[in-house]
Amino acid sequence: MAAAASAPRFKQFNFFNQSPIKDAHDLSESPHIVKNAVEISTTTSSSVGALVADIHGSVHLLDKDFEPVLSWVAHVGGRVTHMEESRGVLVTLGEEDSVQYPLLKIWSLEKTDKNGFPILLRSTKVQHSSRRHPVSCAALASGLSTLAVGLGDGTVLLYRHLDQSVFSSSTSLSALPKPRVVHESTSEPVTGLGFREPSAESPNLYLFIATTNRVLSYQASGRGSGGTPVEVHEHGAALGCTVMDWHARNLFVARDEAIYVSAVEGRGASYAVEGPKLSIHSHRNYLVIVSPPLAPSAASASPTIRFAARAKEADKGDVGKVTVFDPENKMVAFSDTFTSGVRSVLSQWGNLYVLTNDGVLFCLQEKPTPEKLGMLYQRQQHTLALSIAKTQNLDETSVADIHRQYGDYLYGRGDYDGAMQQYLQTIGQVQPSYVIRKFLDAQRIHNLVTYLQEVHALGLANADHTTLLLNTYTKLKDVARLDSFIKTESRRGDDKDELPFDLDTAIRVCRQAGYFEHASYLAKRWERHEDYLRIQIEDAGNYKDALSYLRMLGANAAETSLARYGRKMLEALPDETTQLLIDICTNPALLTSEPESLSSPNASQPPKGGNSYLSYLNLNRTASSTDSPTTATATEVPTTPTPRATDGSSTSKRPSVHESSRASSPPGTPGTTSRALPTYIKRPSPRLYFANFVSQRARFVHFLETVASRRWGQTLDGTPAADYVEAEVPPADGEADKLDQAAVWNTLLELYLSEGHTDKALKVLKSAELPYDPTHALILCSTREFTRGLVLLWERLGMHEDVLRFWMDRDRAGEAGAGDEVMRCLESYGHGEQARYLYPLVLRFLTESAEVLGRHRKDLEVVLKRIEEEGIMPPLSVVQVLSRNGVTSVGVVKSWLLSRIHEARGEISTDEQLINSYRLETQSKLKQVEALSDADHPRVFHNPQCATCGGHLDLPAIHFMCNHSYHQRCLANNETECPECARSHAVIRDIRRNNERLADQHDLFLSEVKESGFSAIAAGFGRGVLNVPRTEDVAAR
């Protein structure tokens, strides 16, 4: 009694809706098939519908309206005691008047005979001994492989391989395997059987055997099967008080004091559900407990019975109680009484059906899950709600909503830690902002940190969450948790596709809070090179670490960073930064280690340059962004090594405000990649870094000279440097590389001139191999008034006239020896057709003043002689030049004038002789034409020979007016032209046709006139272009 008094009471709910089932044809009555309940012997559920058997031996297959779909007499003149169904096959056990022993029959519910009845597959007697014993219970394995039958004398028969026998081709009804006796006990009747189905953990089939005193387990299949049943529980059960759980794993044993669980391994849990029990059944995850009929009493221990007693208006007899118990969640889901007691309980179509002894059928339909959860919320049973959600396999969203409601409940009671534990289970389903807003108060900031950490650990945080979490760390001054979050989560992110927090936000917040080491750790860890350099240079002032990091990055990654921070780096570490830039532009392989020695230029700072230098840097920087190659179409030389942490420190380093409490950052170790053999080499353009040297001119000169020497082998003295190694592969972009060379030497020339290194500048200008831009050099020399450079460039560019004019201007300015330089330059440049224009220029210079003429009288004679010899100027033009002022007298050029006059007279005499010869020839031709045209004077031919064969001319002969005669046989048929003269006449005709064609091309003629002047007009007259067309020619056209 003490134990009964202390038994725990289970929470009780009403999770089922109860409603009566009415007949489909008469809504005032129960279904007619169950109306006479006392005649129903057994019921069972099946895969095809509800099965009901009566004491007359009939079996009825019912639909959802409890209308018979199929009815037949299974046991003639007897009754059906037990039914089991699997895979559309029904096993019935019953008695018939004509047979002494119980009968086992197997029916096919999927096949019918010609009368519409199920086909009987097998039929046999259940006979163990000569004495007759009734069947007390039966169990069928789900795969129809094994059937167990329990007899009233304590014997258990096992039919193995039943499926093979049923589905075999044998037509004998008695073709069933011989049963094996697996248990015998005359003192312990068998009250229940159940199969534990095979699973992945236990592939064997086990049979539970319940007697009135104990529960045994028998291995029915697999290795070790066929032995003696093993006792697994010391308590037995009454008939109908055992059932398998819904997983077919364990056997429930119902006794008056409790419900016990029996497993193959032994005794399991127990549930203190007290009270007498008529039977137990399984419905989904519930146990349905049926109590025997009893008289309602207000003094009953059961609240359900007491409520029934209070609700009675008149004495209606005994009542039976049905309790739906959830063993997994340890609660009562339904409990109610039924008048006249319970005849049968059936679990079918997802509902639970209760048939009373007076023929009333009730349906217990489980309420929807949201409604059940609402009932639990009202009673603050959130833990139970979570357990039910797990049992019913609710989705994650529904489970998260339960946790949220539970958290809200705990939060309202002030249990913030407990509420946070529930909110943590909602991550991914409930918006984080819903939880964050509840814990923004400073007193609950620790809970907020816990929540935000979990959000980041699950990879569901955004930038705002990261900002908030890091701000809470910095607000709490919790450097240890900040280290743990940043460094632990960063290492955890190696196995994921991305970090569990927003990297940009984390770096930004750490910088703003002064945690520079944490920010730099993140930047280096995840190869955010630009962020790392910004932190080291702009925030921490750690230039030496930044420089070492740039060396580790390699040329490709350091290119843009140095273009941005190069000026600051040069101001802090001028020599080291200059050497780094040199290594990047010449040999990127040197970046993997620190240079052994740094060769620096003069330590003294040079004066600032003029506007030309600065403006050039600005323009060149703009051009470099477009001229430098950004893409490549072939394999590049690998130049980016692995970034690693450095231990160097700078004297100018500004410590973080929290440096005393920070832990050291472990170095990152990202892997390197191997690449194929390169087909070209790609190095950064040095033009990218020109603007960084605005205030470092001496180092700028050193940078440019070293780059030119080590990259291209170009020096002022023309000998390659010792450290120059000619590349085995060509540059990536040959045109861009040439532009880089020109830019380097153009800038060097400007620096030499601005610093006063005229000797070096002159070496650059004199070199024929250095690829500077002559036009740019001209501008620089002119701006810096570098005379020697100007003259040298003019000479190299072939600008001889500019050289002469320069010295002429100097002579006019009174510089001694300038006139001699004019004559020297004329002697040097004045050869060849391209230099003929220089002599008229010098001639004007020599005769522009009496003083100049007095110094260069002999030079004037030399110039005139050269003009005469080369025919550079017509005499008239020379006279015009000499007579333009009163400087040159006739006596000075008397001898030259006389020679030209004699020469002109000789040419005139020659021309007159030619004219006379042309006139005589024309007159003879005209006379010949006149003679040929005179018809009154016949022509006499005296040719003795043929002009073709040279033989004696005999008849028939042909004579031409050109005095050529031929044999008739020597001429072609119909020949009308002299063969000897035809060739010359054809040439003349072609010339005339060509001239006539050209006569119509006026544009061509005008262009020739513009180029050649009078000579073109004279040539046109000679070709007949300007002649008036003849009348016969016009008529012929």
Secondary structure as UniProt FT lines:
FT   HELIX           2..5
FT   STRAND          11..12
FT   STRAND          16..20
FT   TURN            27..28
FT   HELIX           32..35
FT   HELIX           37..39
FT   STRAND          40..44
FT   STRAND          50..54
FT   TURN            55..56
FT   STRAND          58..62
FT   TURN            64..65
FT   STRAND          68..73
FT   TURN            76..77
FT   STRAND          78..86
FT   TURN            87..88
FT   STRAND          89..96
FT   TURN            97..98
FT   STRAND          103..112
FT   TURN            114..115
FT   STRAND          118..125
FT   STRAND          135..140
FT   TURN            142..143
FT   STRAND          146..151
FT   TURN            152..153
FT   STRAND          156..160
FT   HELIX           162..166
FT   TURN            173..174
FT   STRAND          180..183
FT   TURN            186..187
FT   STRAND          190..196
FT   STRAND          206..211
FT   STRAND          215..219
FT   TURN            223..226
FT   STRAND          230..233
FT   TURN            239..240
FT   STRAND          242..244
FT   TURN            246..247
FT   STRAND          251..254
FT   STRAND          259..263
FT   TURN            264..265
FT   STRAND          266..271
FT   STRAND          279..283
FT   TURN            284..285
FT   STRAND          286..290
FT   TURN            298..299
FT   HELIX           303..311
FT   STRAND          319..326
FT   TURN            327..330
FT   STRAND          331..339
FT   STRAND          342..348
FT   TURN            349..350
FT   STRAND          351..356
FT   TURN            357..358
FT   STRAND          361..366
FT   HELIX           369..378
FT   TURN            379..380
FT   HELIX           382..391
FT   TURN            392..393
FT   HELIX           396..412
FT   TURN            413..414
FT   HELIX           416..424
FT   TURN            425..426
FT   TURN            428..429
FT   HELIX           432..436
FT   HELIX           437..439
FT   HELIX           442..444
FT   HELIX           445..457
FT   TURN            458..459
FT   HELIX           463..476
FT   HELIX           479..483
FT   HELIX           484..488
FT   HELIX           489..492
FT   HELIX           493..495
FT   HELIX           503..512
FT   TURN            513..514
FT   HELIX           516..525
FT   TURN            526..527
FT   HELIX           529..534
FT   HELIX           535..539
FT   HELIX           543..553
FT   HELIX           555..572
FT   HELIX           574..586
FT   HELIX           588..592
FT   HELIX           611..627
FT   TURN            651..652
FT   TURN            657..658
FT   HELIX           659..661
FT   HELIX           686..693
FT   TURN            694..695
FT   HELIX           697..712
FT   TURN            716..717
FT   TURN            722..723
FT   HELIX           734..755
FT   HELIX           758..766
FT   HELIX           774..784
FT   HELIX           787..796
FT   TURN            797..798
FT   HELIX           800..812
FT   TURN            813..814
FT   TURN            816..817
FT   HELIX           818..829
FT   HELIX           833..835
FT   TURN            836..837
FT   HELIX           838..846
FT   HELIX           850..855
FT   HELIX           857..870
FT   HELIX           875..882
FT   TURN            890..893
FT   HELIX           894..933
FT   TURN            947..949
FT   STRAND          957..959
FT   TURN            961..962
FT   STRAND          965..967
FT   HELIX           968..970
FT   TURN            973..974
FT   HELIX           979..999
FT   HELIX           1002..1012
FT   HELIX           1014..1023
FT   TURN            1024..1026
FT   HELIX           1031..1036
//
